[in-house]
Amino acid sequence: MALLEKTVKKYDFFYKKDALPLLKIGDTLKVTVYLELPKVDESGKEKERIQVYEGVLISKHSNENPVNATITVRKMFQGGGIEKVFLTNSPWIKDIKVLSSAKVRRGKLYFLRERMGKSARLKRSFS
């Protein structure tokens, strides 16, 4: 094992987040992302700029190193779809919340890319 790989594995705990929810394909997520990392202004108040991204989880990817795990979230905006890939353990992600779950029979929901409107709906799961 190379020296670089040993160093990376040694410091993985620094980036690993503890409070991640259980994410499943088909979940509707609300991902809160920092646009600027929090800083203290002149008056002593902590100031932060955040953006909320809400959409359906269409894929998850994690190799042998779970620190590098990514999720792809798709949202509908003005009649078109927008996908964004998030690094789950990134310091730029403030919070991930699961709003609802859907019953799906696939590991990746890439078929939603061709669908629009009512045909892009997923059957809700209540369990």
N, C-alpha and C positions, 0 to 999 in steps of 0.2 A: 504494500500500500504506500502510495506516495506521501510525502510530507504535507503537501497541500490538502489531500483528502483527510488526513488525520486532523489537521487544524480545523477544517470545516466541520467535521463531525464533533470535535471538542466544543465548538462555540455555537452549535445549533440551538442549544437551550436559550441563548440570548434572544433569538428571533421568534421562537415558538410561543404562540398565544395559548393561554389556558382556557379562556372563556368563549371558545367557539361553539356554536350550537351544532347539533347533528344535522347535517345537510344531506338531503336526498334529491335525486333528479325529479323535477316536476314541482318542487317547492317554489312558492312565490316569496322572494326575499326583498328585504329593505336593507341596502348596503349604504352606510354612512361613511363618506370619504372626506378626509381633510384636503382642502385646497391649499391651505398653508398650515404648517404645524403650529400648535398653540404657542403664543408668546405673551409676555407681560408688557403692557403699554406704560406710558408715563404716569398714569394715575394709579398704577398698581393692580389693575384688573387684568385677568387673563383673557386674551382675545383669541378667538379661533374662527376660521372660515371653513364651513363644511358644505357638502353637497350630498343630497340623498338620491340614490339610484335604485329604483324599484322595478323588478321584473321576474321572469321565470328562469329558474336554474336549468339550463339545457345540457350542460356537461360538467364533469369534474375530472381533473387529471392529477394524479400523484404518482410519482415514480418511487424508487426505493427510499428516497429521502422525503419524509412528510413535510419538512419545512418549506419545500418548493412547490407545495400543492397549489393548484389554481382552480378557479371556477369560472364558467362562462354564463353570464346573465343576459337575457334578451328581454327588451321592453319594446312596446309598440309606441310610436311617437309620430303623430300627424300622418297616419295611414301607412307608415313604413316601419320597419323593424330596425332596432339598434342593438348591437351586441357589444359587450364589454367584458374583457378578461381581467379578473382580479387575482392577485396573489394573496391567499388567505391569511398569511402571517405577516403581511406588510405593515410597517408602522404607520402608513398613510390611511389604513382602514381603521376607523374609530369603532364601528359597531356593525354587526350583521344580525338581523332579526328575521325569523321565519314567520311570515304572516299566515300562510295557508299551505296545504299540501294537496297534491293531485295524484290520482291513481294512474300510473303509467306502466307500460309493459316493455319499455325500451331502456337501454343504458345511456343513450344519447338521444336528445330530441331535436336532431338537425332537420327533421321533416317540417318543423314549424317555420323554417325559413321560406318555404314556398307558399305557406298559408297566410291568409289575411282574414280579418273580421271574425265571424262566428266559427269558421272552420278551424281557427287557431286556438279554440278553447280546449281546455283539458277538464276531464271529469274530476270533481272535487272529492277528496278523501276525508272522512270525518274521524278516522281513528288516530 
